[in-house]
Amino acid sequence: MTDPYRITEAPVAAPKKPGSLLRPLLWLAFFVTTAANVTLSTATDNHWISSAFGLVAALCAVVLIVHHRRNRARS
């Protein structure tokens, strides 16, 4: 008698998505710009430079959230 609940074959890995390199690059940019924002806001008196890095970090966070929300239903 065969067991219908027994898995006999290993699951096949899903193919990589075309935009799979985007997420690691966004995380890298987010960490680098956040670190630059923190460093420059404490080390210099010029707040325009640290604000620019903060803006880029915020944009990276927004793009990461949008990318996650769009691709979570497909997985």
C-alpha positions in Angstrom: 0.0 0.0 0.0 1.4 3.4 -1.0 1.5 6.3 1.4 0.0 9.4 -0.4 1.7 11.8 2.2 5.2 10.5 1.6 7.4 12.8 -0.5 9.7 10.7 -2.7 11.2 13.4 -4.9 13.3 16.4 -3.8 11.6 19.8 -4.5 13.0 21.6 -7.5 14.6 25.0 -6.8 12.7 28.0 -8.2 14.5 29.8 -11.0 16.1 33.1 -10.2 14.0 36.2 -10.8 15.2 38.7 -13.4 15.6 41.5 -10.8 17.3 39.5 -8.1 20.4 41.7 -8.1 18.4 44.8 -7.3 17.6 44.0 -3.7 21.2 43.3 -2.5 22.4 46.5 -4.2 19.6 48.5 -2.6 20.5 47.1 0.8 24.2 47.9 0.3 23.3 51.5 -0.8 21.0 51.8 2.2 23.6 50.8 4.7 26.4 52.9 3.1 24.3 56.0 2.9 22.9 55.5 6.4 26.5 55.2 7.8 27.6 58.2 5.8 24.6 60.2 7.1 25.4 59.3 10.8 29.1 60.0 10.4 28.7 63.3 8.5 26.0 64.6 10.8 28.2 64.2 13.9 31.6 65.1 12.3 30.8 68.2 10.2 28.8 71.4 10.6 27.5 71.2 7.1 24.1 69.6 7.4 23.3 69.8 3.7 25.7 66.9 2.9 24.4 64.7 5.7 20.8 65.5 4.6 21.6 64.4 1.1 22.8 61.1 2.3 19.8 60.8 4.5 17.5 61.5 1.6 19.2 58.8 -0.5 18.9 56.3 2.4 15.2 57.1 2.7 14.7 56.6 -1.0 16.5 53.3 -0.8 14.2 52.2 2.1 11.1 53.2 0.1 12.2 51.3 -3.0 13.0 48.3 -0.9 9.5 48.4 0.6 7.8 48.8 -2.8 9.9 46.0 -4.3 8.9 43.7 -1.4 5.2 44.6 -1.6 5.1 44.0 -5.4 7.0 40.6 -5.3 5.5 39.0 -2.1 2.3 37.8 -3.9 4.3 36.2 -6.7 6.4 34.0 -4.4 
